[in-house]
């Protein structure tokens, strides 16, 4: 131990409640606590914790826990610790802190104080009613957005605090006294509004004033009444508002301003707003200070709301997921003028959100912004792949009096685009030809669900780094409220297959725990009474797509990922009965445990390598059943675990009977068929080698190309690596000709394409009916980059008994896969993942004939390190032999690899660079 090494842990840090920092408006009756251990010592681990919860911060400061004191609990659990005190009360803010003891019994100081505040937990808490404006004229057309207002005076003394509980059927932006409430967008998000409607709570203490106030809101159709994939006005005919402002004065008296028949509405400048079509804004119809006290709303245009409906409070749910926010801004890199007066701005990056427009001109002039992902050969926008989505915003200038520039941003739409066509600009006629508008005319505003970045991956090959960037941009663009297939064409649905394929990668790149907690509610809501999970969620009234293998299976797979990555036992508990019904649905709809072809997607978008649908369906049935056995074991349901294990073994035999020949060929012999059979453990040991050989032979025959579609791709690289053919996986990764990951990269892609052949040199654009340039599914290779190439993987050993809570990277497998490629191999890789327990890092590099590997394991976690070195005696750590290194144990070499157990800490390993195995 060095002299300045601490002798006790520091105060716990990164306190979270329900995955969030100081959450406001919590709906969870028994919230869970998380913290990280601050202890840099090798092998540092938590031996015990104590949590205390109080009604006020000063209580804790005086060592009083007037709500709950867990007492000292001897465990290494530092995540998902469930609140165990008396029932929590609506609206109440609770303050909490934690301290820990290390394994030797030394205690840390108390952490800083964090808090959580409850939302409206009882149905009777809701006083507000749904209000809205009846559509005028032809409601098959888009309608202007209603502006709603209610002026009121406070009745009490000075204001101590104010909260706004806000929801809509549709989308809403709220204002108090002219100030926007919150900084989030697309409130209250997308759910099946007939089953669940989210609300969000805002601290508006600073916006409400003693005396006169105005509470205002602007509504739009959004997903509720606007265009979604399955039509228009799918959940309801027009948007409605539900708002409840609760003001508490310093004497504790509460005044509630709720939506009711006293509200007024008017049409304003938003003439139409649609998620697919765009927004039309006429600034000449600006409503002035409509939301500021003193505004005269007696003009005839301000009418009393014409619809008031009671609120069915049982549908209302506090939103558990992160809100959508503006995340970053992008400046254009170029502007062209392919036709006179038609300017195309290039943002240099395919992105999702909208543009801010800066413009000068006369009142009444209209500027049009159209958005697209790619260009036609003539430099104009290519929009055919958007299908009916128009992605067009229009702004009509009000003509600022002093000739100032006007600024416009839409609010109730989003677009997927890299290029923006701007027309209608008022450029001086006498400018020399070729004069273009300033690049400052527009700025790209990137919006998505606000998820903390948790992963980084970088290596010596810039093309693979670009691929990683494309994967992250695919996630940014498609994690907007729900995980969507694409953000641009008239689709944008929460396709379950796409989500389960990409989820492991998503979990590395960003903290998606809260995001998926919300989406799993959508998955649960959508399940049919017969047990079928749907192929997209949220669902709605006209269910049409259910039960496809690899899609419906997301109902089992995604909760399992929540366990693997976040140790989220509650996600498993909540979904368990539903998963059981899904397995039963698959069983009933199979014949002798073979799930027939029911006409769905198969290995969607594979390349000249069809895989029989019944094979895929049966393989996924087996896979979900095996996961059920593991899930039952985690939930201490031993009987169920045995039952599902037996069922899995029967499906496995059925699979072999139906699809595997005596010599071990898997029917159809596609890459996907072999990958599924291997990855899901469906073959006898002797046949695994045959399948692995045939899989690599197929890749050879295709000259180092893959052929998998959405279903095969997820497991392709991990399976090759597992069967000891990491060299072949590397070969696929380096491939630049079609089909491959780097084909799109070397052709300028900045996001992941829907199809391997979205555009090819020979054929140009693929079928525009299905050709998105921002679909994340093939980006699932990110999982392999993190887990295999960088070697940061959760330990999959079954988690029962004393280790029951160690999923979620409390136990890590570090097994980097060096690149044996003969030509231009990757020579270094650096990656990190901010896990629930803290930062895990690996950095490997070739240094002459040495492999050097730096590893960081956070406190209260441990790792199994596996190095490609046959002789443990040739491995050093910080230049010392392994037996002299603290916190390293169980060193074993098997003639191929050296394994060892690592406690928390930072390590510097070196060993000879592995010799080629072939
Ligand atoms: C979507 C896919 C989805 C699929 C089902 C498509 O239209 O874009 O990503 O999974 O339908 O096959």
Boltz pocket constraint, residues with backbone or C-beta under 6 A from the ligand:
constraints:
  - pocket:
      binder: B
      contacts: [[A, 485], [A, 486], [A, 491], [A, 495], [A, 497], [A, 498], [A, 601], [A, 604], [A, 775]]
      max_distance: 6.0
